[in-house]
């Protein structure tokens, strides 16, 4: 229990790891800048105007005529 990491700090560390692992040479000079950009993107959440269930009309219906793909 003593070594338990808070979820916010764990997300920040993961963003820093991604910045170091996938950043350019220029980003590696100050990886915390790119990590902050990643952190803001991850924690911004969805907008209320975003469609639910990836549908434009916010419905949860399935397709009326499903196609069989073989």
Buried (B, 14 or more C-beta within 10 A) or exposed (E): EEEEEEEEEEBBEBBBEBBBEEBEEEBEEEBBEBBBEBBEEEEEEEEEEEEEEEEEEEEEEEEEEEEEEE
